[in-house]
Each structure stands twice: as structure tokens, then as C-alpha cells.
Amino acid sequence: MASERVELLAVLAEDADELVRERAGSALLSQSLDFLASALEGDAPADALFRYCGQHLIEKAEIAFALAKHSRCPHQLLPVAARHLSLPYRNCWRIWAG
């Protein structure tokens, strides 16, 4: 449920209506990184969620790892995500990537 809410907020943060964008953006700021990472682990996260996390949260190791391991992550985010992986996540990435 929380991951679905986060995904919807990311979509609304790109709405044409400025008030909707601002409120959704403010609500996203209060969401935990666990919820955001969980939303990125879904089968088909909204493209808006990838964009939001790539623009605002990619420096967080949990988010960088979730972005890097998802097959639908936009390719331009991968090098940036890789730079922000902390040592434990880099080791997991090596194991996961095989």
C-alpha cells in the first residue's frame, strides 16, 4: 500500500497543475526511503518514480541500489546510481550482477 502511494505521488508530482505538483512533492519528502525503495522494486514502477528518485534521491545508497538493479531503470541513471552505492551495496551489486 505504501509503495503504491509513493508511486502515485511521484506521478502527481509531474502534474500540469502547479498546486497538485507542490502538494505531491511535499508529501514525497515525508516518505521513508524504505517505501521509495520498495516501490522501485515492483514489477513495473511508473516512469515518474524513476525520474523523481533519479533527480532527488539518487545519492541515497538504498535508492541508488534499487534503481541500479531494476531492469526498467533508465540507462542514463545507471552510472550515477553506481557512483552512489555504498560499500555494502557495491558488494551486493557484484554478487547480483554475477
N, C-alpha and C positions, 0 to 999 in steps of 0.2 A: 504494500500500500504506500509506504513512504517513498519507495523508488519511483512509483507511478506519479506521485505528487511532484517529486523533483523534476521528472521528465516533462510534465505538463507546465510547470513553472518556467522551465527553460524555453519551451515553445512560446509561452506568453511573454517572455522577456524580449521576444523579437516581434511582438505585435505592432501593427501600424499605429495604434492608439498610444500616445505618449503616457497617459495615466496608467494604462494596463502594463506597459513596459516597466515603468518605475516601480509599481507595486510588486510585480513578479520578480524584478531584480532585487528589491529589498527583501522579499520573502526567501529568495535563494541564498542570500547572505546569511540567513539564520539556520540553514540546513546543515546537518553534520556531514563531514567528509565521508563517513561510512555510508550514509544514504546516497550520496552522489556516486561513490564508487560502486555501490550495489546497483544503481540504475544503469551505470555503464557496463555492467556485467550481463545485462539482459540480452535476449536473442537479437533484438533489433531496436536499440535505443534511437530516439529521434535525433536527426542530424543537428537540431538546435542544441541538444545536450552536449554533443561532441564540441560544437562551436563554443558554447558557454564555458565548458571546462578547459578547452584549449586557450581561451582568451583570459580567463580569470583565475584558474586553479591549477594549471599545469605544473607549477613549481612545487606543489604538494606531492610527495612521493607516492601516496596511495592513489591519487588521481592519475599521475603520470603512468603508474603501473597498469591501472585499469584501462587507460587509453591505449598503451602500447600493446597489451595482449589481446585487444578486441580486433577481430578480422575486418570490421567495418570502419575502423578508425581512419580518418582522412590521412593520406600518406604524408602530407606536409606537417602533420603534428608529431609524427614518429621520431624524427631526430631531436626535436625539442623535448619530447617526453623522455627519451633515453638519457638526455643530459640531466634530468631532474630525478632520476632514480637513485635512491639512497643505496648504500652497500647491500643491505639485506634484500632489497627488491632487485638489485642487479644480479645477485646470486640466484634468486628465484627465476629471473628472466633467462639466465643462461640454462638453467635446468629445463624451463618450459620450452624454450626455443630449440633445445636439443642439440 
